[in-house]
Amino acid sequence: MSASHYWELRVPVTDEISEGVTNFLWELGALGVVEEAPGPGAAALRAFFSAATVPESLDASVREYLGGLVSLGFGEAGEPVVAPLADENWASAWREHFRPLAVGAALLVAPSWDVPDANGTLTIIVDPGRAFGTGHHGTTRGCLEALEALVARARPATAIDLGTGSGILAIALARLGVAQVLALDDDPDAVAAAIENAARNDLAARVECRLGDAAALDTPPAPLVVANLLTAAHRRLAAAYARCVAGGGRLVLGGILDAEAGEVLAAVGAYGFALLEARSIEGWTTLVLERR
């Protein structure tokens, strides 16, 4: 795969299983998922994965999931195909599907090639790349909406974004008025993308992008912490959240399938967090908690 930095998975799907398969691909670590409709009644999902992905394992996981859907009585999907994707194809694929998106009351997420007039909105320029987070997935939208509401009620001086990915949530916090934001990720590609996106938004001085493991983060606790990660990561990091969030502070957790919200609540509840709000978008729950 010397000529490519990505893998592309393509699978034909029916309308009844499209959302479920999309969510499963995000769980597998997809950097992006788009749905194409080549004709009436036909649809196909395209998902993009990093070079670290093992294509045989990806193919086997998707086939097993599709087989499980059939056993539950859903219609059969088409054959999944995993193939190398050249960098330039990644860019062109996203340009076809990534459009400006209004989120919440005041935020607008836009790619650098299609930035509309602000018209009173707070624009976040984020280009799709190797790191997750463009605002189009329910997990990111849920976190953005929750952060906007929290900052509007009480603007904190500092905030931490754990598992920052593209940096979109850290950039949004700075756009909303948080003076200093720490954006942490253990993936060097994600940190590089976050640095680039912060600079693109003229926020490099206020968004510090750092490489590191959230479980080992040693920094003063902040009044607001956000982590848009999967459930397994939330369980692993529950103790770290307690160290990162100041007493009386807020913790926003995204990337949680609706059915797993109770599991995450139990994990963080053991460390003194109480639920303030839960919102669901496209089958994904965002939790807003207070550290008591």
C-alpha positions in Angstrom: 0.0 0.0 0.0 2.9 2.3 -0.6 0.9 4.6 -2.8 -1.9 5.1 -0.3 -2.4 6.4 3.2 -6.0 5.1 3.5 -8.3 2.1 3.0 -11.8 2.4 1.5 -14.6 0.0 2.3 -17.6 0.0 0.0 -20.7 -2.0 0.7 -24.2 -1.9 -0.9 -27.0 -1.6 1.7 -30.7 -1.4 1.9 -32.5 1.5 3.6 -33.5 -0.5 6.6 -29.9 -1.4 7.6 -28.1 1.7 6.3 -28.0 3.6 9.6 -27.0 0.5 11.6 -24.2 -0.3 9.3 -23.0 3.3 9.3 -22.9 3.3 13.1 -21.0 0.0 13.1 -18.4 1.5 10.7 -17.8 4.4 13.0 -17.3 2.0 15.9 -14.7 0.2 13.8 -12.7 3.5 13.6 -13.8 4.9 10.3 -12.4 8.4 9.6 -15.5 9.2 7.5 -18.6 7.5 6.1 -20.7 8.7 3.2 -23.8 7.2 1.6 -24.2 7.3 -2.2 -27.4 6.5 -4.1 -26.4 5.4 -7.6 -30.1 4.8 -8.6 -33.7 4.5 -7.3 -33.8 2.1 -4.4 -30.1 1.5 -4.4 -27.6 2.8 -1.9 -23.9 2.1 -1.0 -21.8 3.1 1.9 -18.2 4.3 1.5 -16.1 4.3 4.6 -12.5 5.5 4.9 -9.9 4.0 7.3 -6.4 4.8 8.2 -3.3 3.0 6.9 -3.0 1.2 10.3 -6.2 -0.7 9.5 -5.8 -4.4 8.8 -8.0 -4.9 5.7 -8.6 -8.6 6.3 -9.9 -7.9 9.8 -12.0 -5.0 8.6 -13.6 -7.2 5.9 -14.2 -10.1 8.4 -15.8 -7.8 10.9 -18.2 -6.2 8.4 -19.2 -9.6 7.0 -19.9 -10.9 10.5 -22.0 -7.9 11.3 -24.0 -8.2 8.1 -24.5 -11.9 8.8 -25.9 -11.0 12.2 -28.4 -8.6 10.6 -29.6 -11.3 8.3 -30.1 -13.7 11.3 -32.2 -11.0 12.9 -34.5 -10.9 9.8 -33.1 -7.9 7.9 -32.5 -8.1 4.2 -29.1 -9.0 2.9 -26.5 -6.4 1.9 -24.2 -6.6 -1.0 -20.6 -7.8 -0.8 -18.2 -5.5 1.1 -15.0 -4.6 -0.8 -11.9 -3.1 0.9 -9.3 -1.5 -1.4 -6.4 1.0 -1.0 -7.4 4.7 -1.5 -5.1 7.2 -2.9 -4.8 10.5 -1.1 -6.2 12.5 -3.9 -9.2 10.2 -4.1 -9.9 10.8 -0.4 -10.0 14.5 -1.0 -12.2 14.4 -4.0 -14.6 11.9 -2.3 -15.1 14.2 0.6 -15.5 17.3 -1.5 -18.5 15.7 -3.1 -20.3 15.2 0.3 -18.9 17.7 2.8 -21.0 20.9 2.8 -21.4 23.7 5.3 -23.5 22.5 8.3 -25.3 24.7 10.8 -25.1 23.2 14.3 -27.0 24.5 17.4 -28.0 28.2 17.5 -24.8 29.9 16.3 -22.2 27.4 15.0 -21.4 26.7 11.3 -19.0 24.0 10.3 -17.6 24.5 6.8 -14.7 23.1 4.7 -12.0 25.5 3.5 -13.2 25.3 -0.1 -16.8 26.3 0.8 -16.9 29.0 3.5 -20.1 31.1 3.3 -20.5 34.6 4.7 -20.7 34.4 8.5 -24.0 36.4 8.9 -23.7 36.4 12.6 -22.7 32.7 13.0 -19.5 31.4 14.5 -17.7 29.6 11.7 -15.5 26.6 12.3 -13.4 25.7 9.2 -12.5 22.0 9.3 -11.2 20.0 6.3 -11.8 16.2 6.3 -8.6 14.3 6.8 -7.0 11.5 8.8 -8.7 12.5 12.0 -12.4 12.0 13.0 -14.6 15.0 13.5 -16.3 17.1 10.8 -19.6 17.9 12.6 -21.6 15.7 10.2 -21.8 12.7 12.5 -24.3 12.6 15.3 -21.6 12.2 18.0 -19.9 15.4 17.0 -23.1 17.4 16.5 -24.4 16.3 20.0 -21.1 17.5 21.6 -21.2 20.8 19.7 -24.8 21.5 20.8 -24.0 20.6 24.4 -20.9 22.7 24.5 -22.7 25.7 23.0 -25.4 25.6 25.6 -22.9 25.2 28.5 -20.6 28.0 27.4 -23.6 30.3 26.9 -24.7 29.7 30.5 -21.3 30.1 32.1 -18.2 30.8 30.0 -15.2 29.0 31.6 -11.7 30.4 31.2 -10.2 27.0 30.3 -11.4 23.7 28.8 -9.9 20.3 27.8 -10.8 18.3 24.8 -9.7 14.6 25.3 -9.3 12.6 22.1 -9.5 15.8 20.0 -9.3 14.1 16.6 -9.6 16.9 14.0 -9.8 19.5 16.8 -13.3 20.6 15.9 -14.6 20.6 19.5 -11.6 22.5 20.9 -11.9 25.0 18.1 -15.6 25.4 18.8 -14.9 26.1 22.4 -12.4 28.8 21.5 -14.9 30.2 19.0 -17.5 30.3 21.7 -15.3 32.4 23.9 -13.2 30.0 26.1 -9.9 31.7 26.5 -7.6 28.7 26.5 -8.3 25.1 25.3 -6.1 22.0 25.6 -6.7 19.5 22.8 -5.1 16.1 23.5 -4.9 13.0 21.4 -2.7 9.9 21.4 -2.7 9.7 17.5 0.1 11.8 15.9 -2.0 12.2 12.7 -4.9 13.6 14.8 -2.6 16.0 16.6 -1.2 17.2 13.3 -4.7 17.7 11.9 -5.8 19.6 15.0 -2.8 21.9 14.8 -3.5 22.6 11.1 -7.2 23.2 11.7 -6.5 25.5 14.7 -4.2 27.6 12.6 -6.7 27.6 9.7 -9.2 29.2 12.2 -6.6 31.7 13.5 -6.8 30.1 16.9 -3.3 28.6 17.3 -2.6 30.8 20.2 -5.6 29.7 22.2 -5.9 26.0 21.2 -2.9 24.0 22.5 -2.7 20.7 20.6 -0.7 18.0 22.5 0.2 14.4 21.9 -0.5 12.1 24.9 -2.6 9.5 26.6 -5.6 11.0 28.5 -5.2 8.4 31.2 -1.7 9.9 32.0 -2.6 13.6 31.5 -1.0 15.7 34.3 -2.6 19.2 34.1 -4.6 21.4 36.4 -8.3 20.4 36.4 -10.6 22.5 34.1 -14.2 23.6 34.7 -15.2 22.1 31.4 -13.9 18.8 29.8 -15.2 17.1 26.6 -14.4 13.6 25.3 -16.0 12.4 22.1 -14.8 8.8 22.3 -16.4 5.3 22.2 -17.9 3.6 25.3 -14.8 1.4 25.9 -12.6 4.5 26.1 -15.0 6.2 28.5 -14.9 3.2 30.8 -11.1 3.2 30.7 -10.8 6.9 31.3 -13.4 7.3 34.1 -10.8 7.9 36.7 -8.9 10.3 34.5 -12.1 12.4 34.0 -12.3 12.8 37.8 -8.7 14.2 37.8 -9.3 16.5 34.8 -12.7 18.1 35.8 -12.6 20.6 38.6 -15.1 20.3 41.5 -18.5 21.5 40.3 -17.2 21.4 36.7 -18.9 19.9 33.7 -18.0 16.8 31.7 -19.4 16.3 28.2 -19.2 12.7 26.8 -20.0 11.8 23.2 -19.6 8.7 21.0 -22.0 6.6 23.0 -24.6 4.4 21.4 -28.0 4.9 22.9 -28.0 1.4 24.4 -24.7 2.0 26.1 -25.5 5.2 27.9 -26.4 3.5 31.1 -23.1 1.6 31.1 -21.1 4.9 30.7 -23.2 6.6 33.4 -22.4 3.8 35.9 -18.7 4.0 35.1 -18.3 7.7 35.6 -20.9 7.8 38.4 -18.5 5.8 40.5 -16.1 8.8 40.4 -18.6 11.4 41.5 -20.3 12.5 38.3 -24.0 13.1 38.2 -26.1 13.4 35.0 -27.4 16.8 34.1 -28.6 16.1 30.6 -28.7 13.5 27.9 -29.4 14.1 24.2 -29.6 11.6 21.3 -28.9 12.2 17.6 -29.0 9.4 15.0 -28.7 6.7 17.7 -25.8 8.3 19.5 -26.1 9.8 23.0 -24.3 12.8 24.4 -24.1 13.0 28.2 -23.6 16.3 30.2 -22.5 15.6 33.7 -21.4 17.5 36.8 -18.6 16.6 39.1 -20.1 16.7 42.5 
